[in-house]
Amino acid sequence: MNHSKPLSASSDTTEEQEIAICHENEIKEFSNDTGLHPMDGGFHAWMFLAASTMIEALVWGFAFAFGVFQSYYRDNELFEDSNMVAAIGTCATGAAYLGSMGSFSTNVTHLVLSQGIGFGVGGCIAYSPSILFMPEWFDKKRGLAFGVVWAGSGLSGILFPIVLERLLGQFGFRTTLRILSGVLFVLPLPFLYFHKPRVPIQKGVAHRRLTTRFLYNRVFMIYQLVNVFEALGFFLPGIYLPSFARYIGFSTFLSSLTVTVLNMASIFGSISMGFLSDRCDALTCVSISTIGTVLSVFLLWGFSTKIPVLLVFCVAYGIFAGSFSAIWSAMIREVQKVDSSADTTIIFSAIAFGRGVGNVASGPFSEMLIKVDNWQGHARGAYGSGYGLII
């Protein structure tokens, strides 16, 4: 048997691990330089965190408030015959500066391309520095830092539904999208200076050899599978809650309030889970988030036909489901225990890609479930409302 290939692979692995370790040590050694800002604290670290939180709030806050648009588009004669409305929100995995393009839409396909895919691409570009540079600014408090950043979407999610409801009612979707496009461009400007790497780019320094071998690691594959399945359902309450609330007789204001309450609860959930992920293994964090999410959906949303019960569901879902992304830091840490050569940013990108796949797929899938739902009028509570299969 020829053993030359395994020996070569082992040699490559050792070399990649040494390069990765040297790179991590290189970042920490720079801390001794007087011109380099400290990690895990200090003005510049907190300002980087503030900038990342602002970007997060704008990129995801808009997408998380899509349920308000969902309800509006379904009642608009331009789009009332389409079964693709939910695909707009699930494609909008981020919000960026292409928002005004959606204001020229005359059918749902235009909205999917602009408000959905266009926002997603632009949001990905705007959001990338937060992921790339976070490991340079935060080490021991990285989970907490990511939790604070992801709480930004919950914070903006408190305001967006209320503001969007008013703007859509007063100006219509075209003017609303143009106003939001300007807001999304102006608000981040004061923070852009701080949205930068901590370690200056060094000329002549050997760079890491990026590897994707971790993709075949069993630990990564298990967590990625959980991540994709979680994403298939995660965004659906935010999309359908306003429509569901109006279906069971809520006023327009109370319908949009459901998304506000959900996002408010996710602030607490994200920060708490980020704090917990720095101290516990990923499996424990995933179990807490998943069990809490499943129970809240089946027991609270499933039997909610009154305002108090539905709002309690929004709180529970926001805390447990809204905290899932804060677990990514713990997932990355456990993948790197098995493969120390795996780069933090590449692992994060792979996890985010898996979440995006589940997110985009959930839109058409949920529309299909609503179309074929035969539980309406034959089941108790929300299960018989026409949204039973989604629940």
C-alpha positions as semicolon CSV with decimal commas, in nm:
position;residue;x (nm);y (nm);z (nm)
1;M;0,000;0,000;0,000
2;N;0,129;0,342;-0,092
3;H;0,152;0,569;0,218
4;S;0,301;0,871;0,043
5;K;-0,029;1,062;0,009
6;P;-0,132;1,038;0,375
7;L;0,215;1,151;0,481
8;S;0,192;1,447;0,245
9;A;-0,153;1,538;0,374
10;S;-0,024;1,522;0,730
11;S;0,264;1,749;0,639
12;D;0,027;1,999;0,477
13;T;-0,199;1,990;0,781
14;T;0,089;2,059;1,018
15;E;0,208;2,348;0,802
16;E;-0,142;2,502;0,788
17;Q;-0,185;2,469;1,163
18;E;0,152;2,634;1,226
19;I;0,062;2,924;0,994
20;A;-0,275;2,968;1,166
21;I;-0,116;2,963;1,513
22;C;0,153;3,208;1,402
23;H;-0,114;3,443;1,268
24;E;-0,305;3,438;1,598
25;N;0,018;3,500;1,789
26;E;0,106;3,777;1,545
27;I;-0,217;3,961;1,627
28;K;-0,162;3,930;2,001
29;E;0,204;4,036;1,980
30;F;0,099;4,359;1,810
31;S;-0,071;4,454;2,138
32;N;0,269;4,545;2,276
33;D;0,306;4,820;2,017
34;T;0,216;5,164;2,147
35;G;0,019;5,247;1,832
36;L;-0,211;4,945;1,854
37;H;-0,541;4,967;2,038
38;P;-0,614;4,706;2,311
39;M;-0,842;4,406;2,263
40;D;-1,162;4,340;2,457
41;G;-1,200;4,702;2,566
42;G;-1,099;5,062;2,520
43;F;-1,255;5,345;2,322
44;H;-1,172;5,214;1,974
45;A;-1,286;4,859;2,050
46;W;-1,619;4,983;2,179
47;M;-1,659;5,220;1,886
48;F;-1,592;4,932;1,645
49;L;-1,862;4,741;1,832
50;A;-2,096;5,042;1,807
51;A;-2,030;5,072;1,432
52;S;-2,091;4,701;1,381
53;T;-2,412;4,723;1,583
54;M;-2,535;5,015;1,373
55;I;-2,465;4,825;1,050
56;E;-2,636;4,519;1,197
57;A;-2,938;4,726;1,298
58;L;-2,983;4,861;0,947
59;V;-2,894;4,544;0,757
60;W;-3,118;4,310;0,956
61;G;-3,368;4,543;1,122
62;F;-3,527;4,620;0,787
63;A;-3,546;4,251;0,690
64;F;-3,686;4,149;1,030
65;A;-3,964;4,405;0,994
66;F;-4,070;4,269;0,656
67;G;-4,392;4,134;0,807
68;V;-4,532;4,487;0,785
69;F;-4,457;4,493;0,410
70;Q;-4,596;4,140;0,380
71;S;-4,931;4,253;0,518
72;Y;-4,931;4,567;0,300
73;Y;-4,839;4,389;-0,024
74;R;-5,108;4,125;0,024
75;D;-5,370;4,400;0,044
76;N;-5,228;4,593;-0,254
77;E;-5,400;4,527;-0,586
78;L;-5,065;4,530;-0,769
79;F;-4,948;4,219;-0,583
80;E;-5,260;4,052;-0,443
81;D;-5,262;3,766;-0,694
82;S;-4,901;3,664;-0,636
83;N;-4,787;3,371;-0,421
84;M;-4,428;3,498;-0,405
85;V;-4,466;3,784;-0,156
86;A;-4,290;3,597;0,127
87;A;-3,989;3,540;-0,102
88;I;-3,918;3,914;-0,089
89;G;-3,855;3,906;0,285
90;T;-3,666;3,579;0,290
91;C;-3,438;3,692;0,006
92;A;-3,369;4,016;0,191
93;T;-3,109;3,862;0,421
94;G;-2,972;4,212;0,462
95;A;-3,059;4,571;0,381
96;A;-2,833;4,806;0,192
97;Y;-2,834;5,113;-0,024
98;L;-3,027;4,973;-0,321
99;G;-3,361;5,022;-0,146
100;S;-3,499;5,289;-0,375
101;M;-3,493;5,047;-0,670
102;G;-3,788;4,864;-0,517
103;S;-3,994;5,183;-0,535
104;F;-4,015;5,143;-0,915
105;S;-4,163;4,793;-0,890
106;T;-4,487;4,710;-1,067
107;N;-4,500;4,339;-0,974
108;V;-4,365;4,098;-0,714
109;T;-4,076;3,981;-0,934
110;H;-3,937;4,335;-0,933
111;L;-3,965;4,346;-0,553
112;V;-3,788;4,010;-0,513
113;L;-3,498;4,134;-0,727
114;S;-3,469;4,477;-0,561
115;Q;-3,605;4,471;-0,206
116;G;-3,507;4,105;-0,172
117;I;-3,191;4,005;-0,360
118;G;-3,059;4,359;-0,413
119;F;-3,079;4,435;-0,041
120;G;-2,919;4,102;0,038
121;V;-2,613;4,158;-0,181
122;G;-2,561;4,515;-0,062
123;G;-2,615;4,417;0,300
124;C;-2,358;4,139;0,271
125;I;-2,095;4,386;0,146
126;A;-2,174;4,642;0,419
127;Y;-2,179;4,378;0,691
128;S;-1,859;4,191;0,598
129;P;-1,610;4,413;0,792
130;S;-1,794;4,334;1,116
131;I;-1,724;3,964;1,066
132;L;-1,373;4,002;0,928
133;F;-1,239;4,229;1,201
134;M;-1,431;4,121;1,511
135;P;-1,169;3,855;1,605
136;E;-0,904;4,129;1,605
137;W;-1,097;4,352;1,846
138;F;-1,249;4,091;2,077
139;D;-1,104;3,762;2,200
140;K;-1,218;3,661;2,549
141;K;-1,540;3,859;2,513
142;R;-1,607;3,763;2,151
143;G;-1,934;3,581;2,218
144;L;-2,067;3,874;2,418
145;A;-1,952;4,117;2,147
146;F;-2,137;3,925;1,876
147;G;-2,441;3,908;2,103
148;V;-2,440;4,287;2,139
149;V;-2,405;4,329;1,762
150;W;-2,694;4,095;1,688
151;A;-2,904;4,272;1,947
152;G;-2,883;4,571;1,711
153;S;-3,133;4,412;1,475
154;G;-3,372;4,368;1,766
155;L;-3,327;4,731;1,865
156;S;-3,405;4,860;1,517
157;G;-3,679;4,600;1,492
158;I;-3,861;4,781;1,771
159;L;-3,879;5,101;1,567
160;F;-3,902;4,976;1,208
161;P;-4,248;4,811;1,226
162;I;-4,410;5,119;1,382
163;V;-4,238;5,361;1,143
164;L;-4,305;5,143;0,838
165;E;-4,672;5,106;0,927
166;R;-4,709;5,485;0,945
167;L;-4,511;5,551;0,626
168;L;-4,691;5,285;0,423
169;G;-5,029;5,409;0,538
170;Q;-4,951;5,772;0,463
171;F;-4,725;5,757;0,155
172;G;-4,752;5,408;0,002
173;F;-4,471;5,164;-0,063
174;R;-4,289;5,366;-0,333
175;T;-4,223;5,677;-0,123
176;T;-4,160;5,462;0,185
177;L;-3,879;5,270;0,013
178;R;-3,722;5,593;-0,114
179;I;-3,727;5,747;0,234
180;L;-3,574;5,433;0,385
181;S;-3,305;5,423;0,119
182;G;-3,191;5,770;0,226
183;V;-3,203;5,677;0,595
184;L;-3,000;5,360;0,536
185;F;-2,735;5,566;0,358
186;V;-2,707;5,854;0,609
187;L;-2,723;5,682;0,949
188;P;-2,403;5,473;0,922
189;L;-2,184;5,764;0,804
190;P;-2,067;5,884;1,150
191;F;-1,954;5,530;1,238
192;L;-1,769;5,432;0,921
193;Y;-1,432;5,562;1,044
194;F;-1,436;5,311;1,331
195;H;-1,549;5,017;1,116
196;K;-1,192;4,908;1,040
197;P;-0,931;4,646;1,135
198;R;-0,740;4,674;1,460
199;V;-0,415;4,535;1,317
200;P;-0,267;4,734;1,024
201;I;-0,200;4,536;0,709
202;Q;0,168;4,439;0,717
203;K;0,362;4,429;0,392
204;G;0,591;4,132;0,345
205;V;0,423;3,924;0,618
206;A;0,334;3,567;0,524
207;H;-0,041;3,527;0,507
208;R;-0,243;3,229;0,616
209;R;-0,330;2,959;0,369
210;L;-0,707;2,953;0,388
211;T;-0,848;2,602;0,407
212;T;-1,200;2,468;0,373
213;R;-1,116;2,121;0,503
214;F;-1,332;2,189;0,809
215;L;-1,639;2,166;0,582
216;Y;-1,598;1,787;0,595
217;N;-1,553;1,785;0,972
218;R;-1,832;1,597;1,149
219;V;-1,863;1,862;1,421
220;F;-1,910;2,136;1,162
221;M;-2,155;1,933;0,953
222;I;-2,377;1,861;1,255
223;Y;-2,390;2,225;1,361
224;Q;-2,443;2,338;1,002
225;L;-2,735;2,098;0,962
226;V;-2,893;2,236;1,279
227;N;-2,826;2,589;1,154
228;V;-2,998;2,532;0,817
229;F;-3,304;2,370;0,972
230;E;-3,331;2,652;1,227
231;A;-3,314;2,908;0,944
232;L;-3,598;2,735;0,757
233;G;-3,838;2,846;1,027
234;F;-3,668;3,134;1,205
235;F;-3,787;3,423;0,986
236;L;-4,142;3,301;0,930
237;P;-4,302;3,442;1,249
238;G;-4,157;3,785;1,173
239;I;-4,302;3,765;0,822
240;Y;-4,645;3,621;0,900
241;L;-4,729;3,752;1,248
242;P;-4,881;4,084;1,130
243;S;-5,093;3,905;0,868
244;F;-5,197;3,640;1,120
245;A;-5,283;3,904;1,380
246;R;-5,503;4,091;1,132
247;Y;-5,667;3,763;1,029
248;I;-5,782;3,696;1,386
249;G;-5,912;4,051;1,426
250;F;-5,626;4,263;1,559
251;S;-5,607;4,629;1,462
252;T;-5,335;4,745;1,224
253;F;-5,137;4,893;1,513
254;L;-5,154;4,579;1,728
255;S;-5,061;4,366;1,427
256;S;-4,736;4,556;1,371
257;L;-4,679;4,559;1,749
258;T;-4,626;4,181;1,738
259;V;-4,305;4,226;1,538
260;T;-4,194;4,508;1,767
261;V;-4,236;4,294;2,079
262;L;-4,057;4,000;1,914
263;N;-3,759;4,216;1,821
264;M;-3,750;4,379;2,164
265;A;-3,726;4,037;2,329
266;S;-3,449;3,932;2,088
267;I;-3,225;4,208;2,230
268;F;-3,227;4,039;2,569
269;G;-3,194;3,695;2,410
270;S;-2,895;3,784;2,192
271;I;-2,693;3,953;2,468
272;S;-2,772;3,680;2,722
273;M;-2,685;3,399;2,482
274;G;-2,367;3,578;2,374
275;F;-2,262;3,600;2,739
276;L;-2,352;3,232;2,789
277;S;-2,167;3,117;2,476
278;D;-1,838;3,249;2,619
279;R;-1,884;3,016;2,917
280;C;-2,070;2,708;2,789
281;D;-2,029;2,465;2,502
282;A;-2,228;2,512;2,182
283;L;-2,445;2,203;2,240
284;T;-2,581;2,345;2,566
285;C;-2,658;2,679;2,402
286;V;-2,823;2,518;2,098
287;S;-3,037;2,297;2,324
288;I;-3,162;2,594;2,527
289;S;-3,244;2,796;2,215
290;T;-3,407;2,509;2,024
291;I;-3,620;2,369;2,306
292;G;-3,744;2,715;2,403
293;T;-3,825;2,800;2,040
294;V;-4,012;2,478;1,965
295;L;-4,222;2,494;2,282
296;S;-4,313;2,859;2,226
297;V;-4,429;2,792;1,868
298;F;-4,631;2,477;1,933
299;L;-4,786;2,575;2,266
300;L;-4,817;2,954;2,249
301;W;-4,856;3,052;1,883
302;G;-5,039;2,730;1,805
303;F;-5,320;2,810;2,048
304;S;-5,315;3,190;2,039
305;T;-5,638;3,358;1,937
306;K;-5,618;3,639;2,193
307;I;-5,384;3,937;2,214
308;P;-5,216;3,850;2,548
309;V;-5,125;3,495;2,442
310;L;-4,987;3,609;2,107
311;L;-4,774;3,878;2,272
312;V;-4,639;3,624;2,523
313;F;-4,541;3,409;2,225
314;C;-4,361;3,705;2,068
315;V;-4,159;3,754;2,387
316;A;-4,070;3,385;2,421
317;Y;-3,983;3,345;2,053
318;G;-3,773;3,660;2,053
319;I;-3,571;3,541;2,353
320;F;-3,507;3,183;2,240
321;A;-3,509;3,197;1,858
322;G;-3,364;3,547;1,842
323;S;-3,059;3,432;2,035
324;F;-2,955;3,153;1,797
325;S;-2,702;3,355;1,596
326;A;-2,519;3,443;1,919
327;I;-2,428;3,073;1,945
328;W;-2,216;3,088;1,630
329;S;-1,912;3,202;1,828
330;A;-1,930;2,885;2,040
331;M;-1,980;2,672;1,727
332;I;-1,670;2,824;1,568
333;R;-1,469;2,760;1,884
334;E;-1,564;2,391;1,884
335;V;-1,487;2,346;1,515
336;Q;-1,142;2,496;1,573
337;K;-1,080;2,251;1,858
338;V;-1,097;1,973;1,600
339;D;-0,926;2,166;1,317
340;S;-0,701;2,442;1,451
341;S;-0,606;2,551;1,098
342;A;-0,967;2,656;1,022
343;D;-1,000;3,033;0,994
344;T;-1,262;3,205;1,210
345;T;-1,391;3,425;0,927
346;I;-1,422;3,136;0,681
347;I;-1,613;2,923;0,934
348;F;-1,842;3,216;1,010
349;S;-1,903;3,272;0,639
350;A;-1,989;2,906;0,589
351;I;-2,236;2,913;0,879
352;A;-2,390;3,234;0,747
353;F;-2,421;3,075;0,402
354;G;-2,609;2,782;0,553
355;R;-2,844;3,019;0,730
356;G;-2,898;3,204;0,403
357;V;-2,989;2,882;0,223
358;G;-3,249;2,797;0,484
359;N;-3,375;3,153;0,490
360;V;-3,426;3,184;0,113
361;A;-3,583;2,838;0,087
362;S;-3,832;2,916;0,363
363;G;-4,011;3,182;0,155
364;P;-4,144;2,971;-0,134
365;F;-4,186;2,675;0,102
366;S;-4,405;2,874;0,341
367;E;-4,617;3,010;0,055
368;M;-4,675;2,653;-0,060
369;L;-4,782;2,550;0,291
370;I;-5,036;2,833;0,309
371;K;-5,173;2,741;-0,033
372;V;-5,230;2,372;0,051
373;D;-5,332;2,422;0,416
374;N;-5,643;2,207;0,470
375;W;-5,657;2,253;0,848
376;Q;-5,846;2,582;0,824
377;G;-6,170;2,555;1,018
378;H;-6,092;2,197;1,126
379;A;-5,841;2,252;1,408
380;R;-5,829;2,444;1,733
381;G;-5,660;2,777;1,790
382;A;-5,414;2,911;1,537
383;Y;-5,380;2,566;1,382
384;G;-5,718;2,618;1,215
385;S;-5,652;2,974;1,101
386;G;-5,496;2,902;0,762
387;Y;-5,145;2,929;0,910
388;G;-5,157;2,588;1,078
389;L;-4,906;2,408;0,854
390;I;-4,654;2,689;0,894
391;I;-4,686;2,668;1,272
